[in-house]
């Protein structure tokens, strides 16, 4: 039996350090969204010196690295407004993270 609901409610987490680009990209792909904003944090750029040191440390150990955009906000995003900050992500099994 197929069931078609009259309403579906879900959460979408859209991330981009450039808010204008994020909005333009969604519109260019024909995405039209009705939203209720629950929370909004302004994007931050992490300290270039620290990011470069992290990359060099990985390379010196023969590890690959890649710069990534993150939506992680609890600590590092808040700290970036008061001191130089960066984050290191470590790959998880099968790419699954924050999942019980």
KAWO-V150762 format. One record per backbone hydrogen bond with DSSP energy under -0.5 kcal/mol. CO is the residue of the C=O (numbers start at 1). NH is the residue of the N-H. E is the energy in kcal/mol with one decimal. If there is no record, write none. Layout:
((CO | NH | E) (CO | NH | E))
This chain:
((3 | 5 | -0.6) (12 | 14 | -0.7) (17 | 19 | -0.7) (18 | 22 | -2.1) (19 | 23 | -2.2) (20 | 24 | -2.5) (21 | 25 | -2.8) (22 | 26 | -2.0) (23 | 27 | -2.1) (24 | 28 | -2.6) (25 | 29 | -1.2) (26 | 31 | -2.4) (27 | 30 | -1.6) (30 | 32 | -0.6) (31 | 33 | -0.5) (33 | 35 | -0.5) (44 | 46 | -0.5) (47 | 51 | -2.5) (48 | 52 | -2.5) (49 | 53 | -2.0) (50 | 54 | -2.4) (51 | 55 | -2.2) (52 | 56 | -2.5) (53 | 57 | -2.4) (54 | 58 | -2.2) (55 | 59 | -2.5) (56 | 60 | -2.5) (57 | 61 | -0.7) (58 | 61 | -1.1) (58 | 63 | -2.8) (59 | 62 | -2.0) (73 | 78 | -0.7) (75 | 79 | -2.7) (76 | 80 | -1.9) (78 | 81 | -1.0) (79 | 82 | -2.2) (79 | 83 | -2.0) (85 | 47 | -2.5) (92 | 95 | -2.2) (93 | 96 | -1.9))
